[in-house]
Amino acid sequence: MNVTSPPGSMSLASALADAAAEIEQALDMLLPLVEGDEARLFDAMRYSALGGGKRMRGFLVLEGAKQFNVSRTAALRVAAAIEMIHAYSLVHDDLPAMDDDDLRRGKPTNHIAFDEATAVLAGDALHCHAFTVLADGETHPDPAVRIELVRAISRAAGPRGMCGGQMLDMLAEQGGVPLEEAAIGRLQTLKTGKLIEVSAEAGAILGKAPLQQRHALLSYGRDLGAAFQIADDVLDATASADETGKATGKDAGAGKATLVGLLGLDRARMQAERLVAQARTHLDPFGERADMLRALADFTITRRS
């Protein structure tokens, strides 16, 4: 991972690796191995939730929580819950009825490793279990905070968020009519951006932050999410499956609506760079405490996986 960080600070690569290890440990605890009739379901849940991924969404939760001195245990529980939701979305996206992918994070997708019915149930169960974690008193002693977390995260994952974006993506693919730039932006904001946005905001919710600071992190997450999706589209067009750990070149082959397809690689990259610069400005109120979030924004458009 080729990333840079402010002089004298821990590198972003080290911070991401440390956070990923902590989140992995939290997920392992929250998704225990079980015996009996449900064992296959838990195995399928653990297969997709554990052992891979950049954990960028979880990292955003942890770094946002740092701005308000939130308990690490609380932040890790929320980070793990959001990673469960992200994992469920990937399990379902990979199904034959959706994107029909055989490879995810360098290993067979859930429905290949298990079967389609188990994959559907594993995704459903990860989604449900995430909200069990968020609603538990161990996540935060204040029920109002837990309710707000559930509200914000369920909205980001629901019909006006991730699920709605997936529906728009399917309709665009089936319709065969090229989308304009604004329509592609909306699709990607819903499908990918909303969960990244709420991941950045979650630490402020946990910390009962003033509205202005909460909005600053939310706005950072919005611009970061848009840049991240453009970077993903660039990778799909330019990177190999070995680099990304999943099949590439599928968007163009399937006629999917992307800014790369509409604007071309150079203009799409310029748009992502503008979004990253904008994301960084939202962090001004947090000073040096937000240096890792700034470094993450820069890394978003230089990564190769």
N, C-alpha and C positions, 0 to 999 in steps of 0.2 A: 504494500500500500504506500503510494508516494504522496505524502501530505506534508504540509508545512504548518508551523505554529509560531506564535510570537517568541522572540529571543528570550531565553531564560525560563521558559515555561515547559511543562510536560508536552511532548508532541501530541498532536491530534491522534496519530496512529496508536500511541500508547493509551491515551484516554479512551478511545473507542474500544480497544481490546480489553481494557480493564472493566469498562462498563458492560461490554458484551458478556464477560465472564460472570459478573455479578448478576446480570439479568438471567443468564443461563441457570445459575444456581437457584434463583428465585422461581423460575419456571419449573425446574426439577422438583422443587419442594411443593409447588402448587398443583403439579400434575404428577402425583406419585404413581409408581408402579403398583398395580393391584392384581389380585388373584380372583379367579371365579369367572362367571359368565361375562362380566364387563371388561375383562382383561384385553380382548382384541380391540375394543373401542379406545381404551386408554393408550394402548400401544400405538394406534393410528394417530391419536392426538399428539402424543409425545414425538412421533416420527416427524411430524411437520412443524411442531412448535420448538423443538430442541435441535441443537447440533448444526446450526447454520444461520446465515443471514448477517447483514451488517449491524442489525439492531439500532438503526438510525433513529427510528421512532422512539424506542426506549431511551436512547441517549439524549434525545431532545427533552424527554420528561425529566431525566436526572439533572441535566444542565439547567433547565428552567427552574427546577426546585431549588438548586443551589443559590439562585438569586435571592431567595427568601428564607434561607436557612431551614428548609423543610427537613424533617427526619428522613434519613436515608432509607429506612425500612419502609416508610410510607411511599416514598418516591419509587422504590423498586417494585412494590406491589402494583402501583399504577402502570409503571413501565411494562411489567410482565403482562398485565391485563391487555394493554394496547398491542403488545406483540402477539398475544393470543388472537385478537381480532384480525390483525394483519395476516397471521398464519391461516386462519379460517378462510379469509378472502382468497388467498393463493390456492388453497386446496380446491375451492369451488371454481375459481378461474381456470384451473388446469383441467377440469372435467371435459369429457368429449362434448357435452352439450354447450360448453362455453368456448375456451380457446384450444382445447384438445391438445395439451402439451404432455410430453413424456418425460421431460427433464426439468428439475427445479433444484437450485442450489447444488448443482453437480451430482444429483442422485435421482433415481426414478421418482416421479410424482406419486402422490398418495394413492391414487386410484390404480396405478400400475403396481405399486408395492403391495397393496391390499386388494381392493376391488372397488367398483364404483359406489355401491351401496354403503360400504364402510366409510369411504371418503366423504360422502354426503353427511353421514352421521358424525364423523369426526369434526368436520367443519361446523356443523350445527352445535356440537357439544363444546367446542372451543369458544364459539361466540357466546353461548349461555354462561359458561364457566367464568369468562372474563367479567361479566357483570355481577356474578356471585362474589368475586374477589373485590370489585369496586364497592359493593354495597356492604361489605363486612366491616365491623367496627375496628378491626386491626389496621385497616387502611387509613382511617382518620377518626379521631374521637368525636368530631362534630358531624351529626347526621346531615346538616345543611350542606356541608362540604361534599359528603358522599353523594347526596342527591344531585348536586350541581355537576359532579364528575360524571355520574350516570347520564344526566341530561345532555351534557356537551358531547360526550363520546358516542352515545347512541345516535345523536343527531348526525355526527360526522360519518357514522357507519351506515346510516339508514337511507330512506328513499330520496332525501335531499342531500345525500352525501355519496359514500362509496357505492352503495347498491344502485342509486339513481344514475351515477356515472357509468356503471357497467351496462345498465339498460340502454343509455344513450349510445354507448360504444357498439352494442349489438345492433341497434336500429340503424346506425350509420353504415355499418358493414353490410347489412341486409338491403338497405335502400339503394346503394350504388350511386348516390349523388354526392359529389365532393362537398365537404363542409367548408364554410368560410372560417377565417382565423378566429373570430369571436366565438363561434360555435365549438370549435376544437378546444379553445381555451376553457370554455365552460365545462365541456365533457371531462377534460383532464383535471380541472379543479375539483369536480365532484368525485371522480373515480379514484384519484390519487392524492390530491391536494388537501382535502378536508381532514383526513386522518393525520397527515403530517402537521397540519395547522393546529389541531386539537392537542397533538403531542407536545407542541411547543407551548401551548397555553396551559396544559395540565398542572405544571409546577406552580404557576401563579394561582390557580384555583386551590391547590393544596395549601399554599401559603397565605390565603385570604388577602391577596395583593390588592392594592388600589386599582380601580378600573383602568386608569391610564396605563399602568404598567402591564396589566393583563392584556390590554389592546395592543400594546407594543409587541409583546411576544406573539400574540395571535397574528399580527400583521407580518412579523418576521417569518412565521411558519407558512403563511399564505404565499409569500414570494419565494421562499425556499422550496415549497412544494411544487410550484409552477416550474421553477428552474430544474428541479429534480426530474420531473416528467420529461422535459425537453431533453435533458441529458440521457435519460433512459431511451428515448427515441433515437438519439444520435448513436448510442451504443448498439441498438438493434440494427442500425444501418451500417455500422463500421466495425464492430467488435466480433470476435469469434466466440463460439459456444464455450471453448475452454476458458476464455477470459471471464465470461459472464456467469457461467455455471448453468445456463439455460439456452434453449434454441434461439438463434438470432436470424434476422432477415425475414421473420414471419409477418411483420406489419405490412411491408410493401407487397408481399405475396398475397396477403389476404385483403388488400385494398383498404387497410385501416386508416382512419383519419388521424394524421399526426402533423405537427407543425413542420417537421423535417420534410414530409411529403409535399406540403403546401409551399413552404418558403425556401427549401433547399438547405443543405447542411450549414453553409456559412452564415446565412441570415438567422437560422435557428440558433446557432451557437451565440451569435451577437445578442439575440433576445434573452438567452439564458444568462449571459454575462450582465446584462442590464438588470435583470431580476435579482441576481446575487448582490450587485452593488446597492440596490434598493433595500434588500433584506438587511444588509449590514447597517444601514442608517437607522433602522428601527431599534437597534441595540444601543444607540447612543446613551440613553438614560442609565444604562447599567455599567458603563465604564469598563474597566479591565476585567471585571467579574465575568463578562460575556465573551471573553476572547476565544474560548473554545467554540462557541456558537458562530462566531465570525469565521473561524478556521473551517468549521463544518460547511458553511455556505460556500467558501472558496473550493473546498474539496468536492462538493456536489457536482461541479461541472468539469472537474479534471479526472474523476475516477474512471476506471476501466472495468468495473464490475458492479 
